[in-house]
């Protein structure tokens, strides 16, 4: 053996030994490190074991348009939870629908996490497992802003994957990718590859579309991942990567793989995954319950490059405008203030500011540090609600009252929010917006329509949906609602009596 070969062999053995320690460490005393070929076989054994355990939780997801039924024939009924392809398998001339993406079982009771683009409301969805079973699936929840969705199948004791925490990831850690829905569906074996974490908190390029939001210019950043969330890995993701599993060397799910394009400035072999961290797990919990996923909002405007250093040495974002009646306005934020921190997190640039604020829940309180004319200041904001563009799937709708559903006053498209603020429709002291009114309900009969803003129930100010429902929950008879007067309203419309349900 030459000196160069011996050096290479020694380096490789050292690398394998380090990987072995990383893979087997549990916080207790480290196991003895094998040498040479034994080290290679040891890490190989870890990989084989991790893949064998985790791949049982990776599934293929298929979708197809509903089959139109002739008017003179009753539609065929497929019982939810039964094999939807039973009749197809009895007729070999009819192939199974082509797999559209992968998913990961996250609950033994039949909940499957995938990417938003893998599913589509109104289509027929089917899940194929590695043991050859197929299940009819329903969308439990889908959120275009996170690019995540949860399907539900009628099953029990499915092999759910263990959830990991991407927050603790570091560049250089080993990861394994499990995906390829086509071979899961046809052969029952997801494709495995391994590599390292190449980077953390990467930003999706503006043209990368996580949610099918229409943007002909390719410059509209419509997902939270455009502000810096993605895991980058050199593990080969391959065909149909959307919705697959990225796992650590303990077999825990740390990311959902994505088929987004290579981010500008990186090698073509790069792959990306949506991380399993605290904000994403909050989103997944909402999707599992079928609830709408909600994101925070301050109600300020700023330029893309509007940053400035402060007297404390922190970098911050320069506020160019504060929307009237917004959470920022109520907290005392003004134009030309330089925001440096939201909560305990620094926000040195607009992308970081948007990411931190979006990760707040509506009505969540957060301290804001900023500088005004060279003087450090602090205030507290009660976050509003950001309007999410795109088609959401919500199976657990919020409660209604006498036909009315209300939402945070900021939960409307940005251009409408600006317009409503300018017209004086948003009460600076706080109000809620009517998001939905059932026709022929008491509220509809009283003239209440979507888009109206309610400031009071009787004499009680209501600034959030929770405050509205607390104010009306014990009402038995007619209730007076006070609506915000604006330039588009006429006299006499400020107060309406809502009768009780018949």
N, C-alpha and C positions, 0 to 999 in steps of 0.2 A: 504494500500500500504506500502511495506517495505521501509526502508531508501534507500536500494540499487535500488529498482525499481523507487523510486522518483528521485534519482540522475540520473539514466539512462534516465528517461523521460525528466528531465530538460536539460540534455546534448543534447538529440536528438532534443528537441525544439529549443535550441540555435543553433545547427547545421543547422536546417531547416531555421531558421530566417536568418542566415548568407548567406545561399544559395539563399534565397529569395532576399536579398539585392543585391547579385552578379548578379542575373538574371534580376532584374528590374532596376538596376542603369543605368542611361543614361547620367551621368555627371551633372545632375541637382540635386536639393534637394531630398534626398532619401525619398521614400514612408514610411509610418508608418509600423512597423514590426508586423505582426500578432503573436499571442501566441498559444501554444499548438496545438490542432487539427486543428485550423484555419491555422496555419503555414504549416502543412502538406498539407492541401487542397490547400493552396496558391501556393506552389511549384509544386504540382501536376498539377494545372491549367496552370502554365507556361510551364511545360513539354508537356502537351497535346496540347497546342496551338502551341508551336514551332514545334513539330512533325507533326501536321496537316498541317502547312504551308509548311514545307520543304519537306515532303515526296512526294508532287506533282511533284517535280523536279527530283526524282530518278527513273531510268528506268532500264529495263532488256535488255541485249544485247545478241543476238544469232548469231552464225556464222556456216556456213556449206560449204562444198566444192562445187564448181560449178557442176551442173548436166551435165555429158557428153551428147552431142547431136549426134545422129547417122549421118553419113556422108550424107545420103540421105534425111535428114529432116532439114528444116530451124529451127534455135533456137527460142524458145519462148522469147518474149520481155516483160519485166516488166518495166513499165514506172517508172522512178525515182520519189519517193514521194508517189506513190500509194501503197495500201496494197499488199505486195508481197505474202501473204497467202490467197488471195481471193479464188483462185481455190482450195487450200488445205482445206479450211473450208467447201467447198461444198462437200468434200469427207472425211467423218469422219474417214476413214480407214488410212488416212495419217496424222500422228501427226506433230505438230509444231517442228522445230528444238529445241534442248535443249539449255536453256540459258547458256552462257559461262561466264558471268560476269555482273556487274552492271555498270551504268554510271550516270552522273549528268548533267542535262540541264543547260548550262551556258550562253545561248543566246536565246532569244525568236524566232529568225529566224532559229533555228534548229541545233545549235551546242551543242555537247554532249562530256563532258570530261570523260575519263576513263583511265584504266591502259593499258599499252602497250601490255601486254600478253593477254588481252581480245580480241584483234583484230588480224587479220592476212591478209597481202596483198594477193589478189587473191581470198579470200573466199567471200561468200555472207553473208552480215551482215544485221541484222534486229533489230530494236529497238521497245520494247513494253513499253507503258506508263501505269500509274496506272489507267487511264480511259478506258483501254481496246483497245486502238488503236495500230496498228503496222505500222512501216514505213520501207521502204528500206533505207539502210544507205550506205554512201560511206566514206572511210577514208580520211579526209581532211589532216591530218598530223600525223605522229607517230615517236617518238624519243626514241631509245633504251637506251640512257644514263640517261635520267630522268625517264624512265619507264612510260611515259605519252603518250596519244594519244587523238585526237579529231575526232569524227565522225560528219558527216553532213547529215541531213534529209531534205526533201523538205516540210517545214511546216512553219507556222507563229503563233505568239502569244502563243508559248509554255511557260509554267510556269518556267522561269529561276530562279535559286537560287541566293540569294544575296551573293556576295563574301566577305569573311572576311579576316583578316590579322593574320596569325599564329605567326608573330613576337612578338605580345604583349601577347602571351600565357604564363601562369605561372603554375608550378606544383600545383595540387589541384583544378584547375578550372574544372567545370562541362562541360561535352561534351556529345553529343548524336550521336550514330551511326545508319545509315539507309542503309540497304543493303538486301541481299538475293534475287538474281535475279530470282530464281525458283518460289518463291511465288509472286513476282511482275508479272511474266508472267502468272501464273496460277490463282492468286486471286486478283491481282491489289493492293496488300498491301505490301510494304517493311517491313522487320522486324526491329523493333526499340529496342535499348538498351541504357542505360546511365551509365556513370561512371565519372571518373576524368582523368585529364592529369597526368600520372604517371611519365613521364620523357620527356625531350626535346633533340633534336639533337642526337638521338641514331644512332649507326652505324649498318647497315645490316651485318650479318655474311658473310664471304667469299663465302659460298656455296649457299647463297640466290640469285636466278637468277631473275632479273627483265626484262630480254630481250632475253632469249634463245641464248645468245652468247655461242658457244661451248667451254667448259672448262672441259675436263675430270678430271683434278686434283682437281677441286673445290676450287682453291685458287686464281683465277683471279677475281679481283674486278672490274667489268666492268660497274658499274653504279655509279652515283654521290652519291647515298645513302650509299655506302660502306664507305664514309668518314665522315658521321655524319650529317644526315638531318632529320631523322624520328621522328614523334610524337609517343610516347608510351602511351597507354591508357589501363585502366582495363575494359573499356566497352566491352561487349561481341560482337565480330564481327560475329561469326557464319559462316555458310556455304556460299561459294561464295562471300567472302568479297571483292575481287578485284574490284576496280572501284566504290565502294560505297561512301557515304557522311559521313564525320565527321563534325558535326556542333557545334557551340557554343550556348549559351542560348539565343542568339538573332536570331537564325535561320540562321546564316551566315556560308557559307562553309569555313572551316579552314583546311580541309585535305581530301585527297582521300584515302580511306581505302585500305589496301593491305593484301594479304593472305600469306605474307612471313612467314617463319618458326620462331618459338620463338628464339630470340637472346640469345646466350649462356650466362648463368648467371642470367636469369630472369625466373619468374614463367610462367607456361604453359598457364595461362589465359591471358597473355599479348597480346595486339593487336597493330598494327602499321599503320601509315598513312603518306602519302607524304604531307608535309605542304604547305599551300597556303601563301607563303611569297614572297618578291620582286623577288628573282631569279626564283622561279617557275612560278610566274605570267608573267615574261618575256618569259619564255619557252612556256607558254600557249598562249600568244599573237602570237608568231611565228607559233605555230601549228594551231591556228585559221586561219591564213593567208595562210597556206599550205607551209610555208617557212622551210628551213632546220634550225634546232636549232644548234647554234654555241657556242663553249666553248673556254675559253682562255687557253694559254699555254706559259710557260717561256722558255722551252728548256734546262732544267737542269736535272741531275741525283742525287740521294741521296739514302742512305741506309735506311731501314725501321725504324731503331732505331738511326739514325744519328742526335742526338740533343746535344746541348751544351749551358751552361749559358754564358752570355756575361758580359762585364765590367759594363754595365748599369743595370744589374740585370734581363734583359729579357732572356727568353729561346728562342732558335732559331734552325733552321735546317741547318746542315752542307752540303754544296754543294760538291759533289764528282766529278762531271764532268759538263762542259758546252758545249753544242752542237755547233759546228762551224756554224756561220751564223744565229743562233737562236736569238730571242728577247733578251734573257739574255746576250748573247755574245755582241750584239750591245749596250746594256746598260752598259757594262763594268763589269758584274759579273764574278768572277773567282772561280776556284776550291778552296776549303777550306774556302771560305766566309761563314759566319753564318747569314742567313736571319732571321730577327725577325719580320718584318711587311711588309704587302702588302697593300698599301693604308693606311687606319687608323686601320686596323685589325691586331692584333697580330697573329703570326703563330708559336706557340711553338712546334709543332710536324709535321711530314710529312703529316698526314691525313688532318690536318687543313690547311696546306699550299696548298695542292692539291684542297681542297674544295674552298678556297678563290680564287685561280687562275682560276679554272674552271668557277666560277661565273662571271669572266670578259668576256666582249665581245671582239672578235678579233679586233685589231686596237685601243682598249681602252687604254688610258694612265693611268698608276698607279705609284705612288712613291714607291720605295723599300728602306727599311731601313735594313742595314746589318752591320756586324762587320768584319773587315779584320785585322788579327794580333793584336787584342786588340784595334783597332781604329774604332770608330763608323763612318759609311759612309752612304750616301744616293745617289740614282740615280733614274731615271725614265725609266720605261720599256713601250714599245708599244707592247701589248700582241699579240702573234701569235694565231693560230687556232689549237685546239686539234683534233686529228683524232678519231672519234667515231666508235667503232666496232659494227657490227650488222646491220640488215636491217632497213633502214629508209624509211619512206613514205613521199615524197615531191611532192606536186601537183602544186607548184608555183616555177618553176625552175629559177635559175639566168639567166640573159640575156647572149646570146652568140654574138660573133663578127666574122663574116666571117667563121663561123663553129667552132670557138674556145670558150671553157669555161675555165676560169682560176680560181685559188683559192690561198689562202695563201700558201707560200712555206712549212709551217709546217703541212699542212693538209693531211699528208700521214701517213701510219702506222709507229709506232715507230722504228721498225727495218729498214724500208726503209729510214726513216729520218736520222738515224745514218749512214747508208751506203752512202746515197747521200752526207751527210756532209763530210765524210771521202774521197770520190771520188772528192770532189771539185765541185759538181753540184749545190750547194746552194751558191749563191754569198753573201759574208759577208756583203756587203753594202745593200743588199735587192734584192729580186726577187719574181716572182710568178710562180706557177707550172701550167702546162696545165692539167686540170682534164678531159677534154673530147674534142674530135674532131669529127665532123660530116663527115662521108665518102662522097666523091665526092664534098666536099666544097672547096673553094679557099685555105683554110689553109691545108687541107688534100693533095691537089694537090701540094702544096709547100713543102710537106714532114714533116709537123708538126704532132707530135704524142703525146698521153697522157704520162705524166711523164717527159716531157721536161721542163726546167726552163727558163723563159724569164726575162732578167734583164733590157732591154731598149726597148722602142718604139721610133724609130728614135734615137735622142740623149737624150731622157728623161728617167731617172731612174724610174722604177715602182716596188715598194716594196709591194703593196697591190692590190687586185682586183679593188678597187675604183680608184687607181692611173692609173691602166691599162686602164680602160674604159674611164677615163677623157682624156687620151692621144690619144685614137683612135676615140673618138666620132665624131670629125669633119672631119676625113680623108675621102677624096673622091676617090683618086687614090691608086696606090700601096703603101704599108706601109712596112718599114723595121723593122723587129723584131730581136733583138740580143739575142741569146741563150747562156747560160752559158757553157763554154768549160769544159770538164772533161776528166778523164782518159778513159771513154768509148766512147768518140767522136773522130772523125777524123778531120783533117784540112779542112777548107772551109765550115764547118757547123755552124759557129758562127752567121752569118747573113742570114736571109731568107726574100725575098720579097713576101709579101702576096697580091695578086691581089685583085681588087675590085670584089664584087659579080657581076656575069654576068647579 
